C-alpha cells in the first residue's frame, strides 16, 4: 500500500521538529546532536509515528542505542507537546522510537564486498563460445 502525500508531509515535519529539538531544545544528556533522525513514518489514521534514529560516530554498540532509546522514552511527552504546538492536528501521534541500522548494515555489506576476490579474466568455457 502506498503512503499518502499528507502522511509523508506530516512525517517530514515531525522529523524536522525532532531534529531541531535535538539541536536546541532537549536537555537530556543521553540525547545529543550526534543523533540523526533518518525517517518518520506516520500511520494512515495518524495515531502513531515511528521515528527512526541513528547514532552518528558511535561504535554501534547496543548500549549506545539502549541509552539513546531511554532518553527518547523519557522525553517523549515533551517532544509530543512541541509537535502539537508546531503542527495543527486534532490528535498528535503517539511516538515510537526505533534505531535505524541501515548505515551500519551498508558498512557490513561493503566489508563483505571488499573481501571478495574479483578476476578480470574470462573463464575458458566462455572463450570457446565466441
Beta strands, then each sheet from edge to edge (+ up, - down):
strand 1: 35-42
strand 2: 48-55
strand 3: 94-99
sheet 1: 1+ 2- 3-
end
